[in-house]
Structures are given as structure tokens and as C-alpha cells.
């Protein structure tokens, strides 16, 4: 990997808009998917307690859910027309036009790297191409190898200490270091893409911005999701829900509330990152279930809610993605965390310091489409629960 100033491989590095379409989620509104059933021992407890069962992974993952479901119900021609209609409802942004120089070269033909950004929007119509409008707590690099039989999702802690260029148009990565989520606050999606490419030396092919506020409607359109609560906690947000250890069925408000908690867990932000990954996987499992695919009304409501909750780049094509991901199943998703040395105090603030050596190796593997080999050779840095209590 060529050494580029400010990137994970650089020798100087010390450490490794929602659609305004009316009624876009009408089919899911007001349907929580779980009765307000008190859980034994809980006062203000939400969600329905369930026995822990082995997850039944759906056979379709990611946007392949859309294409294959449509083809099965509408025929090829009708599926294509409906998919184009759904695609027309997607909000779009153009983060790449600002990246005029200094980008990493594309090294592996056929592989794809997508930057997934989870944001809580202050204004659903706020632009994504400049800073100050949105904040982001979730940054994931999704790598799909040329074999198209797997997907690797690498979460980057929001407090990861990295070099952030002053502008997306800068050719060099610069010498300004800050928490990685500051890049979005300062320069929107273009500066975040530039920052991630500087840190990883991996070229991004596409971006997808997920408005987690809109994900409430996505969860509700599916009738709620089942999540394994790792410890009994009380939410720090009103109405102060209690989440009880074990499997619980949660509606959109509840699932988003749980996925945002961090202070009640020993590993703080890493717990929140782990639960966000858990929620994404639960959504894929539910979306790929027969109850969604065989119910046209439910499927349509899910697709409307999804298109209202995501913003994609101008070159993102739904049908093309579905074809590319058609062989990937939910069990073929591997979640990891960017290698790090934990939280440390740097210049008076707590930041997550990258494990430079391991980060270089991992992102070289991503750039060269060798992630499968990297995972086999290393202990996966997946944010597993640090003991449940």
C-alpha cells in the first residue's frame, strides 16, 4: 500500500436526507408490532419478553430482498418497472465530485466498498453536502468481495482519532487530527468520504446515509424486531424505558432507544456500536422472512419506509446492487471493528486510538480484496459483549 500522509498506512500516523414524500411510511405508522406487555420485575418496562431462540436467518440479504421479491411477485417486466419507481423515490447526494485529487487507486476489480453512515438528522430536509446540519454516530465500511458471496462490515468508532483534511477538495490529508465524526460536522458527506479514504487508503465506490430517526418507521413497517438484550438497563431518554435481559420484541421507538444507549455499559460507545450492528442484522433477518416477502402490502410499506430513511450517491443503482448481492445471505455478513487500542486521553479529550499495525493490515486486505484471508489469519475484532451481567 502506498504511504499517503494522514492515511492508516502512513509512517507519520500514531494510530492506526430523508425523502419528503407524503405518507412514505404510512403503512407502518401506528403499528408497533408488540403489545405493551409488562415484563416480570419491570416497572416502566417496554417490549414483550420472548424465549431465546436460535435466529432463523433469511435467505436474502441487503437490497437483494427487493429485487428477488419483486421478480417473484410481479414477473421480470413488472419487477423492473416497480424497482425503477422505488429507486426514483431515493434521496441522492453527490459526495464524490468534491474529491478532485489525492484519492486512493482502485486496486481490486469486481470488489465494492460502500460507506454506510448512520445519522440522527435535526431536519429531514437538511442538505448532506455541507457540515453543521447533521451529526453521525455510525460509520461503517462495507466491503463486498469480487466473489460476491459475503459482505464484511467494519465499524469505525465515532471517537476514532484520525487526520481530517481542512476541505474535501484538498489533495493531501493534512495534519489536523480530531475524532472521525467531526469530519461530517465540519464538511458533510464529502469531507467524511475524504477522511475515511485518507485513513484507510481504500477507495469508496458508493455511500449510503441512513437516517436512524427514519428507521423507526422501517422497524414498524416490518412489525417490529427481536433483539437479544445483553443486560437489564433503564434508558437515559424519556420515557425511561426498562430493557430486560433476554430476547425482547421491540417496535421502532424501542429498538432505536436501545441501540442508542451507552452509559449503562462498561464499554460505552463500543456497546452502542455493537447494538447498532445487532439492529441492522435483525432488520435484514425480518425483511428477508416469508412474512414480508409474501405480503405485497407489507413489502410495499417496508420499501417506502426504507427509501424515506436513506440517501445514496448519484451512481447508486438499486437493481445493479440487487444483482451484485444476489448470492449473499444474512449469515454471510461479518461484522468487525476497526482495530484500536481503546480510549486514551489526547490533548485533554478522550479519543479512541487506532492500532496502527493491525489497521494497516486490515485495510490493505480490503483494498486488495483479501479480507477473507485476513479474517482467517486474525482474531476477528468483532465487538462481542464483554461478559453479560
N, C-alpha and C positions, 0 to 999 in steps of 0.2 A: 504494500500500500504506500503510495507516495506520501511523504511527510508534508502536510499543509499546515501553516501556522493556525493554531487555535483548534485543530481537529483532534480527535481522540488519539490519532497516531502521531501527533506532533511531539517532537522531543521536548518542547518547552512546556507541555501540558503537565501540571502536577497531579491531575486526577483523570483518571480515566475519562346562514341566517335563516332562521326558520321561515317556511313558506307562510304567507298571509292568506292562503286560500281559505275561504269561509268554510267552516264545518269540516276541516281537514281530518278531524278525529272524532266526528260526531258519533260514529258507530261504537266508540269505546267510552265516551263520556258517560259518567253516571253509573258505570258498571264496574264495580270494584273487583269482582271475581272472588271475593272472600267475604263471608258474613262476619260481622263484628262479634266473634265468639271469644269470650274471656278465656284466658289460659290459666290453668290451675296455679294459684300462688301469685298471680299478677293482678295489680290494681288497675291502672290505666294501661292495660296491655292490648295490643292490636295484632291482627293476623290470626289465622287459625292454625293451631298446633297440629302437626301431622307426624305419623310414624316415619322414621328414616328408612327410605327405600333406596335401592340401587338405581341411579339415574338411567332412564331409558333414552339414550341419545337418538335423536332423529337422524335419518339417513341423508338429509340435505342440509348444507350449511351456507351461511353468508347469503349473497344475492342469488345463488342457485335456487334457493327456495322460490323466488319469484318466477324465474324462467320455467323451471320444470313444472311448477304448479299450474302456471298459465297454459303451458303446452298440453298438459293432461286434461284441462277442463275446456279449453276453447279451440283446440286444434292449432296447427302451426301458424296459419294466417291470422286468426283471431288473437292468438297469444302475442304475435309480433306487434299488432296494432295496439293492443292493450298495454304492452310493455312500453311502447313509444309514448303512449298517453301518460303513463305513470312517470316516465323519465322526464316528460315535459313539465311535471309538477315539481321537480327537484330545484331547489335554490342552488345557484352556482357562484363561484368566486374564481378569481384569476391570480393566484399567488406566484405563478412562475414567470410572468412577464417582467416582473421587477428584478429577477435574478439574472442580471446581464453578464455576469462573468464570475470566474472562480469556482464553478460548480464541479463536484466530483464527476469523473467519467463513468459512463455505464459500462460495467465490466462483464456482466453475465447476460447473454441473450436469452430471452424467454422468461427470466425471473422478473418478479414485480415487487416493488416496495411502495407501500401505501402508508402515509402518515395519518393516523387517527387521532383527532383532538377532541376531547370532551370538555365542553364549556357550559357554564351557567350564564345565560345571557341576561343582561339587565333590560334589554329591549329586543324583542324578537325580530325587529326590522333593522337592527343596527348593522352597519357595514362590517365586513370581516377583513377588509384590506387595509385597515389602519388601527392603531392602538387606542387604548383608553375606553373602548366600548364594551369589550367582553373580558372575562377572566377565565383562565383554563387551569384545571386541576388534574387533567388526564392527558398524557401524551404517550402514544403507543406507535411503535414502528412495526407494521405488519409485513412480513416477508413471505411471499408465495414463490416457491422454487419453480424452476422450469418444468419439473416433473408434474407440477400441478396436483400433487397428491397430499399436500399438507399445507398448513399455514402456521407460521411462528409469530407470536405477538410479544414484542419486547416493550415492557413498560419503563418509562423514564420518570423517576421521582420528580415531582414538581419543584423540589428544592435542590435538584442536582446542580452543582456549581460548574458552570461552563463559560466559555468565551461567547459573548454576544456582540456581533458587529453593530456599529452605530446605525447603519442603514442596510436594508435588503439589497440595495444596488452596489454595496461595497464588494470589491473583488476579493480583498483579504478578510480574514476573520477577525482581525484586530486583537487588542489586548485588554478589553474590558470584560471582567468576569462578574457574573451575577447568577441568581437562581434562574433555571431554564424557563420557568413560566413567566419571567419578566419580559422575555422576548415578545410574547403575544401582547402583553400590556403596552409595550413600547412601540411595536410596529405591526401588529396584526399578523395574519397568516403569512405574508411574505417574509417578514423578519423571523418568524418561528421556523419556517422551512429552511431559511438560510442558516439559522443557528443549529438546527438538527443536522443539516448536511455538513456544517463545519465540525461539529462534534464527532460525527460517525464516519465521515468520508464516504457516505453512502448516498447515492443519488435517489431522490424521491420521484416516483412516477406519477403518483396521484395523491390527493389529500381528501379527507372526509372529516368535516366538522360536525360533531354530534352535540346538539343542544340537550343536555340532560334534563332540563326543565320540560322539554317536549317529550322526553322518554316516558314520562308519567302516562301520557295517552297511549304510547306504544304498548306498555305493560298492560294497561286496562283493555286495549283492543284485543289482547290475547287472553283475557280472562284472569290476569294475574300470573305470578311465577312462584315456584317453590324454591326457597333458599335455606341452606343449612346454616343456622345462626351459631357461631362458634362459642359465644358466651352470653349469658344474660346481661343486658345493659339497658339503661334508660337513655333515650335520646336527649341531646342537649338542645334540640329545637322543639318549639311548641308544635303539638300539644303534649310533648314529653312522653312519647310512646315507650312502652317497655317491650323489648325484643327478648324472647325467652330461648335459651339454648336448645338446639334441636331443629328439626325441619319445620318450617312455617310457610304458609301460603300467604303471599303479600300482594296487595294491589299496587298501583303505580306510586302513589304518595308514600306508602310504607317502604317499598323497595328502594326508592330514591333516598328516603330518610336514612335507612340503614346503611346504604352504600356511602353516605357522606360522613358517617361517624368515624372519629379517630382518637379523641382524647381519652376514651374509656379503654383503649387497648395499649398494652405495653409498647408495641412497635409503632404507634401513632399513625403517621401518613402511610406507612407500608401496609397497615391493616386496611385503611381506606382503599388503597390501590388493589389489594387482594380482593376486597368485596366488590369493587367495580368490575374486575375481571370475572368474578363469580356471577354477577348480574348479567353481563354480556353473554356468558355461556348459557345461563338459564333462559335468556331470551331466545337464543338460537335453538335450544332444545325445544322450547314451546312452539316457536314459529314453524319448526320442521315436523311437528306432530301431525298425525292424521286429522285431529280435530280442527286444525287450522286449514290444512290443505284441501280438505274435502268440503269445507263450508264456504261457499263463494262470498257470502256477506261478511263473514269473519275475516276471510283473507283480504277482501277489499278494504275493510276497516283498518286492518294491520298495515297494508301498503300505504294507505292515506296517512296514517299516523307516522309511519316511517319517513315518508317524503316530506312531511312537515317538520321533522326533527333533525334532518341532516342537510348539510350544504356540501357540495362536491366541486371539484375543479371543472373547468370548461371542457376538458377532454375525456372526462369520466363517462363511459357508456354502459348503461345497465345491462343490456343484452350481451355485450362483449364480456363483461365481468362474469355474468352467469355462465357463459360458455367456458371461460377460463377456470372457474371454480367448480365446474360440474362434478368433478371427481372427489371433492373434499367433503368429508362428513364431520359432524360435530366432534367425534372422537379424534379427529385428525388435527385438532387445534392444540398447540403447545404454548402455554403462557410462561414468560420469563420476565426477569427484571434486569435492567442494565446493571452490570457488575459495579459494586460500590463498596466503600469502606465504612459505611454508616454515617451518622451525623457527627459533625465536628463544628467547633466554633472557629470561624474565619472572619477576621476584621469585625468582631463584635456581634456577628449573627450566626445562627445555627444553619448550616447547609449540609447537603449530602455530598460527600467527596467520592468521585469516581475511582474505581480500582483500575488504574490506567492500563496495566499489563493485560488483565482479563478483558477490559473493554476493547482494546486494540484487536485482540484475537477474535472476539465475538463479531465485531463489525467488519473485520476483514473477511470473516466467514460469510456474513450477509452479502457483502459486495461481490464476493466470488461465488455465491450460491453454494456454500459448503456448510450451511447451518446444521444439517442433519449429522454431518461428521463431527461438528463442534459439540453438539449436544451429547453424542455418544462418547466423546472423549473427556467430557467435563461433568461435574456435578451440576445439574441444572439450577440456576439461581432463581427458581420459581419461589414467590413469596408465600411459602407454606406457613400455616398457622404455627406460632411458636409455643405450642402446648395449650390445650384448652382447659379453662378453669371456670 
